[in-house]
Amino acid sequence: MSELAEILPTNEIYLDVEVKDINDLFSLASSQFASVTDLPKKLIYECLQARESLGSTGLGVGVAIPHGRVKGLKEAHASFYRLSQGIDFKTSDQIAVDIVIFLLVPEAATQKHLELLSEIAQILADKSKRSLLREISSVDNILSEMTARTH
């Protein structure tokens, strides 16, 4: 099983989400994470915004991996959002982002953080996987597609 599969439950996969902009998305994701981590929404939101202020977490080709280390978080958490309309993530290719995988890790989880980011980036770098993630209508199928090994 992939490390991502271990921290991305199906109830953290959201399809065809409507948000106005990155702040709206970060607010929504922070609320969802707050409900499963018992950490304040404001703390999570500020962590995501602080990381984004260092440079866009948008990778180009319509995908982004907002992430951060969160003080008080006990274990890594991830969530997947497919947006109904792409939003501006200030990416170098200027393509609106419609696939977003959020990653939160405990403050001291340096190596684990890097390994998870790498795994997510590899998934999103695969053009055929990106196409499927944009088309699949079942949350279970989204998760199995993301965590299936690439040939």
TIKE-195517 format. One line per 8 residues: number of its first residue (from 0); for each residue z negated, y negated, x negated of N, C-alpha, C. Coordinates in nm, 3 decimals, padded with zeros to 5 digits. Each point is the difference from the previous one (the first is absolute). Last residue first. Layout:
BEGIN
NUM	Z/Y/X/Z/Y/X/Z/Y/X | ...
This chain:
BEGIN
150	01.423/-00.182/-00.313/00.065/00.100/-00.084/00.048/-00.062/-00.130 | -00.437/-00.149/00.299/00.142/-00.032/-00.017/00.061/00.100/-00.096 | -00.436/00.073/00.337/00.046/-00.015/-00.138/00.148/-00.030/-00.002 | -00.331/-00.138/00.407/00.085/00.110/-00.046/00.046/-00.029/-00.143 | -00.259/-00.305/00.276/-00.075/00.086/-00.092/00.080/00.123/-00.045 | 00.172/-00.335/00.306/-00.055/-00.074/-00.114/-00.064/00.093/-00.103 | 00.161/00.182/00.407/00.111/-00.049/-00.081/-00.050/-00.073/-00.124 | -00.312/00.150/00.320/00.056/00.113/-00.074/00.118/-00.043/-00.086
142	-00.203/-00.328/00.276/-00.092/00.047/-00.103/00.060/00.115/-00.079 | 00.245/-00.159/00.366/-00.007/-00.105/-00.103/-00.088/00.050/-00.114 | 00.020/00.265/00.382/00.119/00.015/-00.083/00.006/-00.105/-00.110 | -00.349/-00.023/00.318/-00.015/00.122/-00.081/00.119/00.019/-00.094 | 00.019/-00.353/00.316/-00.098/-00.028/-00.105/-00.017/00.121/-00.093 | 00.456/-00.099/00.280/-00.127/00.071/00.009/-00.090/-00.030/-00.120 | 00.460/-00.157/00.062/-00.079/-00.055/00.109/-00.136/00.067/00.015 | 00.402/-00.120/-00.407/-00.087/00.102/00.061/-00.088/-00.063/00.108
134	00.298/-00.263/-00.293/00.059/00.062/00.119/-00.095/00.093/00.075 | -00.086/-00.241/-00.423/00.041/-00.103/00.096/00.046/00.060/00.132 | -00.119/00.274/-00.368/-00.121/-00.069/00.045/00.032/-00.110/00.101 | 00.359/00.233/-00.206/-00.072/00.085/00.096/-00.125/-00.070/00.053 | 00.241/-00.219/-00.339/00.080/00.008/00.123/-00.071/00.081/00.106 | -00.194/-00.016/-00.427/-00.013/-00.129/00.068/00.078/00.002/00.132 | 00.044/00.373/-00.279/-00.132/-00.004/00.063/-00.019/-00.131/00.077 | 00.389/00.045/-00.256/00.008/00.085/00.119/-00.135/00.005/00.073
126	00.028/-00.245/-00.410/00.080/-00.063/00.106/00.004/00.086/00.127 | -00.385/-00.034/-00.382/00.100/00.097/00.043/00.074/-00.055/00.123 | -00.376/-00.217/-00.201/00.118/-00.020/-00.084/00.115/00.090/00.044 | -00.443/00.020/00.192/00.079/-00.112/00.053/00.124/-00.030/-00.082 | -00.303/00.345/-00.139/00.046/00.031/00.136/00.095/-00.109/00.049 | -00.214/-00.074/-00.408/00.103/00.105/-00.012/00.057/00.036/00.136 | -00.363/-00.299/-00.015/00.122/-00.065/-00.051/00.113/00.102/-00.013 | -00.427/00.161/00.115/00.058/-00.075/00.111/00.132/-00.065/-00.043
118	-00.248/00.222/-00.332/00.050/00.096/00.099/00.070/-00.072/00.115 | -00.217/-00.265/-00.322/00.118/00.064/-00.057/00.063/00.097/00.100 | -00.410/-00.201/00.110/00.107/-00.099/00.003/00.131/00.060/-00.050 | -00.383/00.267/-00.037/00.043/-00.014/00.139/00.112/-00.101/00.014 | -00.195/00.052/-00.425/00.070/00.124/00.038/00.051/-00.009/00.144 | -00.266/-00.355/-00.165/00.131/00.001/-00.064/00.081/00.123/00.040 | -00.445/-00.030/00.151/00.078/-00.108/00.058/00.143/00.004/-00.055 | -00.318/00.284/-00.193/00.041/00.050/00.132/00.091/-00.103/00.069
110	-00.199/-00.133/-00.406/00.102/00.103/-00.021/00.054/00.053/00.132 | -00.355/-00.330/00.027/00.118/-00.047/-00.071/00.110/00.104/-00.011 | -00.450/-00.097/00.279/00.098/00.110/-00.001/00.131/-00.036/-00.070 | -00.426/-00.261/00.118/00.006/00.060/-00.134/00.111/00.105/-00.016 | -00.082/-00.241/00.423/00.012/-00.099/-00.107/00.018/00.062/-00.139 | 00.168/00.276/00.431/-00.129/-00.056/-00.045/00.020/-00.088/-00.124 | 00.419/00.031/00.320/-00.078/00.094/-00.081/-00.133/-00.065/-00.036 | 00.470/-00.043/00.351/-00.128/-00.055/-00.043/-00.074/00.108/-00.078
102	00.529/-00.117/00.202/-00.087/00.087/-00.079/-00.125/-00.077/-00.039 | 00.475/-00.006/00.356/-00.120/-00.065/-00.054/-00.082/00.104/-00.075 | 00.535/-00.049/00.147/-00.108/00.096/-00.021/-00.114/-00.075/-00.067 | 00.480/-00.120/00.295/-00.115/-00.046/-00.077/-00.103/00.114/-00.009 | 00.535/-00.163/00.165/-00.081/00.119/-00.029/-00.112/-00.043/-00.095 | 00.319/-00.317/00.143/-00.033/00.067/00.126/-00.077/00.130/-00.020 | 00.181/-00.507/-00.252/-00.074/00.125/-00.012/-00.032/00.057/00.138 | 00.421/-00.331/-00.194/-00.121/00.005/00.083/-00.062/00.139/-00.008
94	00.292/-00.214/-00.398/00.019/00.086/00.117/-00.133/00.007/00.075 | 00.099/-00.231/-00.433/-00.008/-00.076/00.125/00.032/00.082/00.125 | -00.052/00.104/-00.496/00.129/00.021/00.067/00.009/-00.070/00.136 | -00.400/-00.023/-00.267/00.109/-00.057/-00.080/00.136/00.020/00.067 | -00.448/-00.044/00.299/00.057/00.094/-00.096/00.118/-00.062/-00.072 | -00.342/-00.153/00.361/00.034/-00.072/-00.123/00.051/00.095/-00.109 | -00.097/00.108/00.464/-00.103/00.036/-00.097/00.025/-00.068/-00.134 | 00.153/-00.026/00.563/00.019/-00.050/-00.136/-00.120/00.037/-00.087
86	00.163/00.303/00.430/-00.064/-00.128/-00.029/00.020/-00.035/-00.147 | 00.239/00.336/00.428/-00.041/-00.024/-00.138/-00.062/-00.138/-00.016 | -00.017/00.293/00.455/00.082/-00.104/-00.063/-00.052/-00.022/-00.142 | -00.197/00.341/00.235/00.117/-00.007/00.087/00.099/-00.104/-00.052 | -00.338/00.285/-00.323/00.007/-00.121/00.081/00.127/-00.001/00.085 | -00.344/00.373/-00.231/00.144/-00.027/00.013/00.011/-00.114/00.100 | -00.420/00.200/-00.325/00.049/-00.085/00.109/00.151/-00.008/-00.007 | -00.461/00.299/-00.203/00.146/-00.019/00.001/00.035/-00.084/00.122
78	-00.463/00.101/-00.341/00.058/-00.008/00.134/00.148/-00.034/-00.014 | -00.480/00.187/-00.301/00.138/-00.048/00.009/00.038/-00.011/00.147 | -00.460/00.055/-00.368/00.056/00.001/00.135/00.142/-00.053/-00.007 | -00.443/00.200/-00.345/00.130/-00.063/00.022/00.044/00.017/00.146 | -00.527/-00.015/-00.109/00.114/00.086/-00.036/00.130/-00.073/00.034 | -00.425/-00.226/00.035/-00.047/00.128/-00.056/00.114/00.090/-00.048 | -00.088/-00.562/00.038/00.081/00.109/00.057/-00.038/00.130/-00.069 | -00.177/-00.433/-00.129/-00.072/00.067/00.108/00.077/00.113/00.066
70	00.278/-00.371/-00.242/-00.142/00.020/-00.028/-00.067/00.064/00.121 | 00.526/00.044/-00.128/-00.093/-00.064/00.093/-00.144/00.038/-00.034 | 00.547/-00.037/-00.198/-00.129/00.067/-00.021/-00.103/-00.077/00.080 | 00.546/00.026/00.119/-00.109/-00.065/-00.069/-00.120/00.091/-00.016 | 00.560/-00.099/00.215/-00.108/00.088/-00.046/-00.111/-00.081/-00.065 | 00.534/00.032/00.264/-00.118/-00.085/-00.019/-00.120/00.089/-00.035 | 00.524/00.084/-00.009/-00.124/00.077/-00.015/-00.116/-00.097/-00.026 | 00.553/00.013/00.221/-00.111/-00.065/-00.070/-00.120/00.093/-00.005
62	00.591/-00.045/00.125/-00.127/00.072/-00.005/-00.105/-00.078/-00.079 | 00.495/-00.094/00.073/-00.070/00.004/00.128/-00.133/00.072/00.001 | 00.298/-00.087/-00.392/00.061/00.095/00.094/-00.080/00.020/00.129 | -00.293/-00.210/-00.381/00.143/-00.016/00.026/00.043/00.110/00.095 | -00.454/-00.065/-00.130/00.076/00.064/-00.108/00.149/-00.029/00.009 | -00.493/-00.253/00.147/00.129/00.047/00.050/00.082/00.053/-00.116 | -00.422/-00.222/-00.030/-00.007/00.146/-00.005/00.123/00.061/00.065 | -00.079/-00.504/-00.251/00.034/00.078/00.118/-00.015/00.150/-00.026
54	-00.309/-00.344/-00.264/00.142/00.032/00.002/00.028/00.091/00.117 | -00.421/-00.209/-00.073/00.038/00.026/-00.141/00.149/00.025/-00.013 | -00.214/-00.052/00.425/00.014/-00.130/-00.066/00.036/00.013/-00.149 | -00.099/00.382/00.271/00.133/-00.053/00.031/00.023/-00.134/-00.070 | -00.427/00.204/-00.030/00.100/00.076/-00.077/00.140/-00.058/00.023 | -00.347/-00.186/00.249/-00.020/-00.031/-00.141/00.102/00.073/-00.085 | -00.012/00.091/00.463/00.059/-00.131/-00.028/-00.014/-00.036/-00.149 | -00.206/00.397/00.153/00.145/00.013/00.009/00.069/-00.132/-00.036
46	-00.468/-00.005/00.025/00.042/00.086/-00.111/00.153/00.013/-00.002 | -00.200/-00.224/00.362/-00.005/-00.082/-00.122/00.044/00.079/-00.123 | -00.037/00.232/00.411/00.108/-00.100/00.008/00.005/-00.082/-00.129 | -00.359/00.297/00.050/00.125/00.073/-00.021/00.118/-00.097/-00.003 | -00.422/-00.177/00.106/-00.001/00.049/-00.139/00.132/00.069/-00.033 | -00.073/-00.138/00.447/00.022/-00.115/-00.089/00.007/00.044/-00.146 | -00.119/00.314/00.339/00.144/-00.031/00.002/00.032/-00.111/-00.100 | -00.432/00.316/-00.080/00.045/-00.117/00.077/00.150/-00.024/-00.013
38	-00.194/00.500/-00.029/-00.007/-00.120/-00.084/00.051/-00.118/00.082 | -00.005/00.476/00.131/-00.124/-00.074/00.028/-00.022/-00.117/-00.096 | 00.386/00.321/00.057/-00.080/-00.006/-00.123/-00.138/-00.061/00.021 | 00.349/00.051/00.344/-00.019/00.134/-00.059/-00.087/00.000/-00.125 | 00.108/-00.405/00.249/-00.051/00.095/00.100/-00.023/00.140/-00.059 | 00.194/-00.350/-00.262/-00.141/-00.030/00.026/-00.059/00.102/00.097 | 00.466/00.013/-00.090/-00.080/00.055/-00.110/-00.149/-00.023/00.024 | 00.296/-00.193/00.311/00.007/00.147/00.007/-00.086/00.064/-00.108
30	00.044/-00.468/-00.007/-00.078/00.043/00.118/-00.003/00.152/00.009 | 00.273/-00.188/-00.329/-00.141/-00.018/-00.036/-00.091/00.044/00.115 | 00.468/-00.009/00.069/-00.039/00.112/-00.086/-00.148/-00.009/-00.038 | 00.178/-00.360/00.251/00.003/00.124/00.078/-00.048/00.119/-00.084 | 00.052/-00.410/-00.220/-00.111/-00.008/00.094/-00.011/00.128/00.083 | 00.367/-00.050/-00.290/-00.123/00.023/-00.077/-00.123/-00.004/00.091 | 00.417/-00.108/00.196/-00.004/00.142/-00.040/-00.130/00.031/-00.075 | 00.082/-00.447/00.109/-00.022/00.074/00.124/-00.014/00.151/-00.031
22	00.127/-00.282/-00.349/-00.141/-00.024/00.035/-00.040/00.077/00.124 | 00.455/00.009/-00.141/-00.086/00.079/-00.088/-00.148/-00.019/00.034 | 00.323/-00.096/00.405/00.014/-00.027/-00.143/-00.099/00.084/-00.079 | 00.076/00.051/00.480/00.079/-00.122/-00.025/00.030/-00.018/-00.148 | -00.060/00.482/00.275/-00.081/-00.104/-00.064/00.092/-00.119/-00.030 | -00.004/00.524/00.256/00.051/-00.137/00.006/-00.101/-00.096/-00.062 | 00.138/00.558/-00.046/-00.104/-00.102/00.013/00.064/-00.139/00.000 | 00.156/00.499/-00.024/00.058/-00.108/00.080/-00.102/-00.109/00.035
14	-00.245/00.418/-00.175/00.145/-00.015/00.009/00.039/-00.116/00.091 | -00.431/00.215/-00.324/00.033/-00.087/00.112/00.150/-00.027/00.000 | -00.425/00.328/-00.217/00.145/-00.022/-00.005/00.039/-00.073/00.128 | -00.438/00.179/-00.103/00.021/-00.122/-00.079/00.150/-00.025/-00.023 | -00.179/00.390/00.222/-00.044/-00.115/00.081/00.005/-00.132/-00.077 | 00.111/00.421/-00.208/00.103/-00.039/00.097/-00.043/-00.118/00.086 | -00.201/00.043/-00.496/-00.004/00.078/00.124/00.105/-00.050/00.099 | -00.078/-00.033/-00.541/00.078/-00.065/00.107/-00.002/00.089/00.125
6	-00.195/00.115/-00.434/-00.064/-00.125/00.040/00.074/-00.074/00.111 | 00.140/00.426/-00.202/-00.145/00.015/00.016/-00.066/-00.126/00.053 | 00.466/00.018/-00.110/-00.026/00.077/00.122/-00.150/00.013/00.026 | 00.147/-00.198/-00.406/00.019/-00.088/00.114/-00.032/00.072/00.130 | 00.000/00.243/-00.401/-00.120/-00.084/00.011/00.012/-00.094/00.119 | 00.261/00.464/00.028/00.005/-00.122/-00.078/-00.130/-00.079/00.018 | 00.048/00.544/00.025/00.000/-00.119/00.085/00.000/-00.125/-00.089
